[in-house]
Amino acid sequence: MGVLLRIALRNLVEHKGKTLIIGSIVALAVVVLVVGNAMMDTARTGIERAFINNYTGNIMISGLAEGNISLFGVQSVGALEQTPVIPEFNEINDHLAGDPQIAATTTQISGFGFMRAEDDRIEGLENSAFTVLFGIDPSSYREMFDNLELIEGAYLEPGTEGVMLSTDRVDDLQKAAVRGLEDAGLEEEEYEIHAGDDIRVVSGLSQGLPRIRVVPLIGIYEMTGISEGVGAELISYIDAQTLRALLGLSLGAGSEITLDYEQTELLDRAEAGGGDTLEEEFFSTDPFGDDMFADSVIAEAPERLVDFENLEGLLALDNTPDETDEREAPAEIDAGTIWHYFLARVENPRRTDQVVTELNEWFISQGISAQAGNWEMAAGPFATTADVIRTVFNIAILIIGVVAVIIIMNTMVLSVMERTSEIGTMRALGAQRGFVWRMFMVETLVITSLFGLIGVATGLGIIGILHLIGVPATNTFLTILFAGPELKPVASAISVLGSLVIVSVIGILAHLYPVSVALKIQPIKAIQTE
């Protein structure tokens, strides 16, 4: 081996031009691999950490659905599938409580809706703000995800009705309110929303039957340890009972919500005037006061028209007239059995996949139509985005690798052809084919190792600079990918070693054809070649 190494070093020095060409390609490939993998790994780690610490925990448990289910609902192609509630809630809850591998659990309901300030002067869906609604159990949720910095007001408390908004949502609501006042012919430069104000929340628009609630703004917060890149600015925390009503879920026996006079006025008029009055009142206005259901729409979809009793049952409301403006807290939910998700933290995060497998096996053995998944399942499209980007990057690297093999191969063909006489002399003196193969392989490994290390050093230097200055996310896509407004890449030892192995394999593959061509030449003819 020592002889082969000395011969390889001598040959590389004698053919400096070819060595530099091949070495430069190798070094460049290593730089791309090291820097690219560092950015992809850091981005994925950031998304994973953000979701586990702030949204999903290590494990999410849900009911079964035809589409892929995540913390943001069911992603089904061509249809909007309703998120299933957890079956056999008490059995699952008891099982999780008795599992020593589970450190903490909480429950959640998810939905989507629109919000605006509850102001008679503001009307129209366009003067509202979209939001992702998380209905939570305040006590257990805060124990798992203590990530809210209260700016104004208070936290949600068990048994209270209300909503908590991020500062971004409040800003959007204030801007929407200004637009609404302008539409009403009122000139207002600004509109302020504070804790204690009423917020109108509307959901169910995608199902053709909007459900409306007016709830107090309990608190305004900023989320710590997470950025808008993973949707933090869109989320609003609302009491679970109100969200059940907004989503049309049963509130359970004995639970009710008492509305004020303004909220029940529509239903009161409908009850007094009959079904025609209800249809006229309900389908002539949208949840925010504008025309939403035209006569043509009603004519084409008469099944949407419901009588008073059906509407009252669907909204799950107590329609007792009350001309006072007092809001009563909702009754305690029946054991909290109507939820979309269990979220759990595990004692040992490295055993997450094993715990998920054990839970799914238990569901099957008990005949429970539920499923458990890790944070990637819970994160849904956010985790998928990172995976797609990594796949695209790997495909790009594969293409670059093929191009590198071709370039290195062509360069080595020229180098080997120039050394045909040398190869023939060695063969004439008794060198076997295997010796010649090993000689060129050692040369290739020397080049890839030497210039690969140069590429690693260069790549680590670039990563160090990028880590210091940060890579800014210049658009929403990059913000999601980076899990924040900037990315500070960090290289891993596995990524660096993997890059060296990849370029070494590329070099070895590239030298096979040129050497095989040279070895096919008869030694006597090779000696005669100039």
KOLVOPA-381653 format. One line per 3 residues: their letters; for each residue x, y, z of C-alpha. Coordinates in nm, 2 decimals, decimal comma. Example, Ala and Ser with C-alpha at 12.3 -4.5 7.8 and 13.67 -1.06 7.14 Angstrom:
2
AS = 1,23/-0,45/0,78 | 1,37/-0,11/0,71;
END
This chain:
530
MGV = 0,00/0,00/0,00 | 0,29/0,23/0,07 | 0,43/0,18/-0,28;
LLR = 0,09/0,26/-0,43 | 0,06/0,57/-0,23 | 0,40/0,70/-0,33;
IAL = 0,33/0,62/-0,70 | -0,01/0,80/-0,67 | 0,14/1,11/-0,51;
RNL = 0,42/1,12/-0,78 | 0,17/1,09/-1,06 | -0,06/1,36/-0,92;
VEH = 0,23/1,60/-0,89 | 0,34/1,53/-1,24 | -0,01/1,59/-1,38;
KGK = -0,09/1,90/-1,19 | -0,34/2,04/-1,44 | -0,56/1,73/-1,45;
TLI = -0,53/1,70/-1,07 | -0,64/2,06/-1,01 | -0,94/2,02/-1,25;
IGS = -1,06/1,70/-1,08 | -0,98/1,84/-0,73 | -1,17/2,16/-0,79;
IVA = -1,48/1,97/-0,90 | -1,46/1,75/-0,59 | -1,41/2,05/-0,36;
LAV = -1,70/2,24/-0,51 | -1,93/1,93/-0,48 | -1,83/1,90/-0,11;
VVL = -1,90/2,27/-0,04 | -2,25/2,24/-0,20 | -2,33/1,93/0,00;
VVG = -2,20/2,06/0,33 | -2,37/2,40/0,31 | -2,69/2,26/0,15;
NAM = -2,73/1,98/0,40 | -2,66/2,22/0,69 | -2,93/2,46/0,58;
MDT = -3,19/2,18/0,52 | -3,11/2,00/0,85 | -3,12/2,33/1,05;
ART = -3,45/2,43/0,89 | -3,61/2,09/0,96 | -3,48/2,09/1,32;
GIE = -3,62/2,43/1,37 | -3,97/2,33/1,24 | -3,96/2,02/1,45;
RAF = -3,86/2,20/1,77 | -4,11/2,48/1,71 | -4,41/2,24/1,67;
INN = -4,31/2,00/1,95 | -4,26/2,28/2,20 | -4,55/2,50/2,10;
YTG = -4,82/2,31/1,92 | -4,81/1,94/1,90 | -4,61/1,78/2,17;
NIM = -4,44/1,46/2,07 | -4,76/1,27/1,99 | -5,10/1,35/1,85;
ISG = -5,40/1,12/1,88 | -5,71/1,17/1,67 | -6,00/0,98/1,52;
LAE = -5,97/0,82/1,18 | -6,04/1,00/0,86 | -6,02/0,92/0,49;
GNI = -5,77/1,21/0,43 | -5,45/1,29/0,61 | -5,53/1,44/0,94;
SLF = -5,32/1,71/1,11 | -5,36/1,96/1,39 | -5,52/2,19/1,13;
GVQ = -5,79/1,95/1,02 | -5,82/1,69/0,75 | -5,64/1,73/0,42;
SVG = -5,86/1,55/0,16 | -5,84/1,59/-0,21 | -6,14/1,74/-0,38;
ALE = -6,35/1,77/-0,06 | -6,36/1,93/0,28 | -6,38/1,64/0,52;
QTP = -6,49/1,71/0,87 | -6,24/1,65/1,15 | -6,35/1,35/1,35;
VIP = -6,39/1,37/1,73 | -6,20/1,13/1,95 | -6,39/0,80/2,00;
EFN = -6,40/0,63/2,34 | -6,25/0,94/2,50 | -6,26/0,82/2,86;
EIN = -6,09/0,49/2,77 | -5,81/0,66/2,59 | -5,77/0,92/2,86;
DHL = -5,74/0,65/3,13 | -5,49/0,46/2,92 | -5,27/0,76/2,87;
AGD = -5,29/0,85/3,24 | -5,17/0,50/3,33 | -4,88/0,49/3,07;
PQI = -4,55/0,57/3,25 | -4,40/0,67/2,91 | -4,64/0,97/2,88;
AAT = -4,53/1,27/3,07 | -4,82/1,51/3,01 | -5,14/1,53/2,80;
TTQ = -5,39/1,80/2,69 | -5,69/1,81/2,46 | -5,78/2,04/2,17;
ISG = -6,04/2,12/1,91 | -5,94/2,30/1,59 | -6,13/2,50/1,34;
FGF = -6,12/2,81/1,11 | -6,32/3,13/1,12 | -6,34/3,50/1,07;
MRA = -6,33/3,77/1,34 | -6,41/4,13/1,36 | -6,47/4,39/1,63;
EDD = -6,83/4,38/1,75 | -6,93/4,73/1,63 | -7,27/4,81/1,48;
RIE = -7,09/5,05/1,24 | -6,88/4,78/1,08 | -7,03/4,53/0,84;
GLE = -6,90/4,29/0,57 | -6,69/3,98/0,55 | -6,42/4,18/0,38;
NSA = -6,38/4,38/0,70 | -6,29/4,08/0,91 | -5,97/3,88/0,97;
FTV = -5,92/3,50/0,91 | -5,80/3,30/1,20 | -5,71/2,94/1,30;
LFG = -5,92/2,86/1,62 | -5,77/2,64/1,89 | -6,03/2,53/2,14;
IDP = -5,83/2,43/2,45 | -5,85/2,31/2,81 | -5,67/2,61/2,96;
SSY = -5,51/2,43/3,26 | -5,36/2,13/3,09 | -5,27/2,32/2,77;
REM = -5,08/2,58/2,96 | -4,89/2,31/3,15 | -4,77/2,16/2,82;
FDN = -4,72/2,48/2,62 | -4,62/2,76/2,85 | -4,52/2,99/2,56;
LEL = -4,75/3,29/2,57 | -4,63/3,63/2,69 | -4,93/3,82/2,81;
IEG = -4,94/4,18/2,67 | -5,28/4,28/2,80 | -5,57/4,12/2,99;
AYL = -5,56/3,77/3,14 | -5,52/3,41/3,04 | -5,82/3,19/2,96;
EPG = -5,94/3,01/3,27 | -6,14/2,68/3,29 | -6,52/2,75/3,26;
TEG = -6,48/3,10/3,12 | -6,60/3,21/2,78 | -6,37/3,42/2,56;
VML = -6,09/3,43/2,31 | -5,72/3,52/2,33 | -5,56/3,69/2,03;
STD = -5,21/3,74/1,92 | -5,09/4,10/1,87 | -5,08/4,03/1,50;
RVD = -5,45/3,93/1,50 | -5,54/4,24/1,69 | -5,35/4,46/1,44;
DLQ = -5,54/4,29/1,16 | -5,87/4,34/1,33 | -5,79/4,70/1,39;
KAA = -5,70/4,76/1,03 | -6,02/4,57/0,92 | -6,22/4,79/1,15;
VRG = -6,08/5,11/0,99 | -6,18/4,97/0,65 | -6,52/4,90/0,78;
LED = -6,57/5,25/0,91 | -6,45/5,39/0,58 | -6,71/5,18/0,40;
AGL = -6,97/5,32/0,63 | -6,87/5,67/0,53 | -6,69/5,74/0,87;
EEE = -6,34/5,88/0,87 | -6,13/5,71/1,14 | -5,75/5,71/1,12;
EYE = -5,72/5,43/1,37 | -5,93/5,19/1,57 | -5,82/5,04/1,90;
IHA = -5,91/4,70/2,03 | -5,83/4,61/2,39 | -5,89/4,33/2,64;
GDD = -6,25/4,33/2,75 | -6,39/4,43/2,41 | -6,63/4,20/2,23;
IRV = -6,52/4,01/1,92 | -6,76/3,85/1,67 | -6,65/3,51/1,56;
VSG = -6,80/3,33/1,26 | -6,74/2,98/1,14 | -6,91/2,72/0,92;
LSQ = -6,90/2,93/0,60 | -6,75/2,64/0,40 | -7,05/2,43/0,50;
GLP = -7,30/2,69/0,38 | -7,44/2,76/0,72 | -7,25/3,02/0,92;
RIR = -7,25/3,01/1,30 | -7,19/3,32/1,50 | -7,07/3,39/1,85;
VVP = -6,98/3,72/2,02 | -6,72/3,66/2,29 | -6,51/3,88/2,51;
LIG = -6,14/3,93/2,43 | -5,99/3,78/2,74 | -5,62/3,86/2,66;
IYE = -5,37/3,97/2,40 | -5,04/3,78/2,38 | -4,72/3,73/2,19;
MTG = -4,59/3,38/2,15 | -4,23/3,32/2,27 | -3,99/3,07/2,12;
ISE = -4,17/3,05/1,79 | -4,21/3,27/1,48 | -4,48/3,36/1,23;
GVG = -4,31/3,11/0,99 | -4,51/2,83/1,14 | -4,85/3,00/1,16;
AEL = -4,82/3,15/1,51 | -4,97/3,48/1,41 | -5,29/3,32/1,27;
ISY = -5,38/3,12/1,58 | -5,64/3,24/1,83 | -5,71/3,05/2,15;
IDA = -6,08/3,02/2,24 | -6,28/2,83/2,50 | -6,36/2,49/2,38;
QTL = -6,74/2,51/2,45 | -6,77/2,82/2,22 | -6,57/2,65/1,95;
RAL = -6,79/2,34/1,97 | -7,10/2,56/1,90 | -6,92/2,73/1,61;
LGL = -6,83/2,39/1,46 | -7,17/2,25/1,51 | -7,05/1,99/1,76;
SLG = -7,28/1,87/2,04 | -7,22/2,04/2,36 | -7,33/1,74/2,57;
AGS = -7,61/1,71/2,82 | -7,67/1,99/3,05 | -7,45/2,24/2,87;
EIT = -7,59/2,56/2,74 | -7,49/2,91/2,63 | -7,72/3,20/2,73;
LDY = -7,71/3,48/2,46 | -7,79/3,84/2,51 | -8,09/4,01/2,34;
EQT = -7,90/4,12/2,03 | -7,77/3,77/1,96 | -8,11/3,61/1,99;
ELL = -8,30/3,88/1,81 | -8,28/3,70/1,48 | -8,41/3,38/1,62;
DRA = -8,68/3,57/1,82 | -8,81/3,74/1,50 | -8,80/3,41/1,32;
EAG = -9,00/3,23/1,59 | -9,26/3,51/1,59 | -9,29/3,54/1,21;
GGD = -9,26/3,18/1,10 | -9,04/2,99/0,87 | -9,06/3,24/0,58;
TLE = -8,93/3,51/0,81 | -8,64/3,30/0,92 | -8,55/3,23/0,56;
EEF = -8,57/3,60/0,47 | -8,37/3,71/0,77 | -8,11/3,44/0,76;
FST = -8,04/3,41/0,39 | -8,05/3,78/0,31 | -7,75/3,87/0,52;
DPF = -7,41/3,73/0,58 | -7,26/3,69/0,93 | -7,12/4,04/0,91;
GDD = -7,42/4,21/0,77 | -7,38/4,20/0,39 | -7,57/4,00/0,13;
MFA = -7,43/3,65/0,12 | -7,70/3,42/-0,02 | -7,87/3,56/-0,33;
DSV = -8,22/3,45/-0,43 | -8,07/3,24/-0,71 | -7,85/3,06/-0,46;
IAE = -8,15/2,99/-0,24 | -8,35/2,87/-0,54 | -8,08/2,63/-0,64;
APE = -8,02/2,49/-0,29 | -8,36/2,48/-0,11 | -8,22/2,20/0,12;
RLV = -8,02/2,47/0,29 | -8,33/2,63/0,43 | -8,41/2,51/0,78;
DFE = -8,69/2,58/1,01 | -8,65/2,75/1,35 | -8,63/2,43/1,55;
NLE = -8,36/2,28/1,32 | -8,15/2,60/1,33 | -8,18/2,62/1,71;
GLL = -8,07/2,26/1,74 | -7,78/2,30/1,50 | -7,65/2,60/1,68;
ALD = -7,70/2,42/2,01 | -7,83/2,74/2,18 | -8,07/2,81/2,46;
NTP = -8,30/3,06/2,29 | -8,45/3,20/2,61 | -8,52/3,57/2,55;
DET = -8,31/3,79/2,77 | -8,32/4,17/2,72 | -8,03/4,22/2,96;
DER = -7,68/4,25/2,82 | -7,53/4,01/3,07 | -7,32/3,72/2,95;
EAP = -7,33/3,40/3,16 | -7,04/3,16/3,17 | -7,11/2,83/3,00;
AEI = -7,18/2,53/3,21 | -6,91/2,28/3,28 | -6,87/2,05/2,98;
DAG = -6,96/1,69/3,04 | -6,62/1,54/3,14 | -6,47/1,71/2,84;
TIW = -6,54/1,42/2,61 | -6,59/1,60/2,28 | -6,24/1,68/2,14;
HYF = -6,06/1,65/1,82 | -5,71/1,56/1,96 | -5,51/1,44/2,25;
LAR = -5,16/1,60/2,25 | -4,90/1,42/2,46 | -4,54/1,47/2,57;
VEN = -4,33/1,16/2,63 | -4,07/1,11/2,90 | -3,80/1,00/2,65;
PRR = -3,84/1,18/2,31 | -3,61/0,92/2,15 | -3,88/0,66/2,21;
TDQ = -4,15/0,86/2,05 | -4,19/0,63/1,75 | -4,20/0,33/1,97;
VVT = -4,47/0,48/2,19 | -4,67/0,57/1,88 | -4,65/0,21/1,76;
ELN = -4,76/0,08/2,10 | -5,05/0,32/2,11 | -5,17/0,22/1,76;
EWF = -5,14/-0,15/1,86 | -5,35/-0,08/2,17 | -5,62/0,10/1,96;
ISQ = -5,64/-0,20/1,73 | -5,66/-0,45/2,01 | -5,94/-0,25/2,18;
GIS = -6,13/-0,19/1,86 | -6,10/0,19/1,90 | -6,11/0,39/1,57;
AQA = -5,83/0,62/1,67 | -5,47/0,67/1,55 | -5,15/0,81/1,70;
GNW = -4,88/0,99/1,51 | -4,57/1,19/1,58 | -4,51/1,57/1,54;
EMA = -4,48/1,53/1,16 | -4,84/1,40/1,13 | -4,96/1,67/1,36;
AGP = -4,78/1,95/1,17 | -4,92/1,83/0,84 | -4,84/2,07/0,56;
FAT = -4,57/2,25/0,75 | -4,36/1,93/0,79 | -4,44/1,82/0,43;
TAD = -4,30/2,15/0,30 | -3,96/2,08/0,46 | -3,97/1,72/0,33;
VIR = -4,05/1,84/-0,03 | -3,77/2,09/-0,02 | -3,52/1,83/0,10;
TVF = -3,64/1,60/-0,18 | -3,59/1,87/-0,44 | -3,25/1,94/-0,30;
NIA = -3,15/1,58/-0,31 | -3,26/1,55/-0,67 | -3,06/1,86/-0,75;
ILI = -2,75/1,70/-0,58 | -2,81/1,38/-0,78 | -2,81/1,58/-1,10;
IGV = -2,49/1,77/-1,00 | -2,33/1,43/-0,91 | -2,40/1,29/-1,25;
VAV = -2,26/1,60/-1,42 | -1,95/1,57/-1,19 | -1,90/1,21/-1,27;
III = -1,91/1,29/-1,65 | -1,66/1,58/-1,61 | -1,43/1,38/-1,39;
MNT = -1,45/1,08/-1,62 | -1,37/1,28/-1,93 | -1,07/1,44/-1,75;
MVL = -0,95/1,11/-1,63 | -0,99/0,96/-1,98 | -0,74/1,22/-2,11;
SVM = -0,51/1,16/-1,81 | -0,51/0,78/-1,86 | -0,46/0,80/-2,23;
ERT = -0,16/1,02/-2,17 | -0,02/0,75/-1,94 | -0,09/0,46/-2,17;
SEI = 0,28/0,41/-2,23 | 0,35/0,41/-1,86 | 0,07/0,15/-1,80;
GTM = 0,21/-0,07/-2,08 | 0,56/-0,06/-1,94 | 0,42/-0,15/-1,59;
RAL = 0,23/-0,44/-1,74 | 0,53/-0,56/-1,95 | 0,74/-0,56/-1,62;
GAQ = 0,49/-0,79/-1,46 | 0,23/-0,56/-1,30 | -0,11/-0,73/-1,29;
RGF = -0,44/-0,57/-1,39 | -0,53/-0,55/-1,02 | -0,22/-0,35/-0,94;
VWR = -0,30/-0,09/-1,20 | -0,66/-0,08/-1,08 | -0,55/-0,02/-0,72;
MFM = -0,30/0,24/-0,83 | -0,56/0,46/-1,00 | -0,80/0,40/-0,72;
VET = -0,55/0,52/-0,46 | -0,49/0,83/-0,68 | -0,86/0,89/-0,69;
LVI = -0,90/0,85/-0,32 | -0,60/1,08/-0,25 | -0,76/1,35/-0,47;
TSL = -1,11/1,32/-0,32 | -0,97/1,31/0,04 | -0,73/1,60/-0,01;
FGL = -0,97/1,83/-0,20 | -1,27/1,69/-0,01 | -1,11/1,82/0,31;
IGV = -1,05/2,16/0,14 | -1,41/2,16/0,04 | -1,52/2,07/0,40;
ATG = -1,31/2,35/0,54 | -1,45/2,60/0,29 | -1,81/2,48/0,35;
LGI = -1,77/2,51/0,73 | -1,63/2,86/0,68 | -1,93/2,96/0,48;
IGI = -2,17/2,81/0,73 | -1,99/2,99/1,01 | -2,03/3,32/0,83;
LHL = -2,40/3,25/0,75 | -2,46/3,15/1,12 | -2,32/3,48/1,23;
IGV = -2,51/3,71/0,99 | -2,82/3,48/0,94 | -2,99/3,40/0,62;
PAT = -3,30/3,63/0,60 | -3,63/3,49/0,49 | -3,73/3,73/0,22;
NTF = -4,08/3,59/0,16 | -4,35/3,38/0,32 | -4,23/3,06/0,17;
LTI = -3,88/3,10/0,31 | -4,02/3,20/0,65 | -4,21/2,88/0,67;
LFA = -3,91/2,68/0,54 | -3,67/2,84/0,79 | -3,92/2,82/1,08;
GPE = -3,85/3,19/1,14 | -3,75/3,52/0,99 | -3,39/3,40/0,94;
LKP = -3,19/3,08/0,93 | -2,87/3,03/1,12 | -2,73/2,70/0,97;
VAS = -2,53/2,46/1,18 | -2,34/2,17/1,02 | -2,35/1,82/1,17;
AIS = -2,07/1,56/1,18 | -2,29/1,31/1,00 | -2,36/1,55/0,72;
VLG = -1,99/1,63/0,67 | -1,88/1,27/0,67 | -2,16/1,18/0,44;
SLV = -2,05/1,45/0,19 | -1,69/1,31/0,19 | -1,83/0,96/0,13;
IVS = -2,05/1,08/-0,16 | -1,77/1,26/-0,35 | -1,53/0,96/-0,29;
VIG = -1,79/0,73/-0,45 | -1,83/0,97/-0,74 | -1,45/0,98/-0,79;
ILA = -1,43/0,60/-0,78 | -1,72/0,56/-1,03 | -1,56/0,82/-1,26;
HLY = -1,22/0,63/-1,28 | -1,37/0,29/-1,37 | -1,43/0,35/-1,74;
PVS = -1,09/0,53/-1,82 | -0,89/0,26/-1,65 | -1,08/-0,02/-1,81;
VAL = -1,01/0,14/-2,15 | -0,63/0,15/-2,08 | -0,62/-0,21/-1,96;
KIQ = -0,77/-0,33/-2,28 | -0,46/-0,22/-2,47 | -0,20/-0,49/-2,52;
PIK = 0,12/-0,41/-2,32 | 0,35/-0,42/-2,63 | 0,12/-0,17/-2,81;
AIQ = 0,10/0,05/-2,50 | 0,47/0,07/-2,48 | 0,49/0,18/-2,84;
TE = 0,23/0,46/-2,78 | 0,36/0,81/-2,74;
END
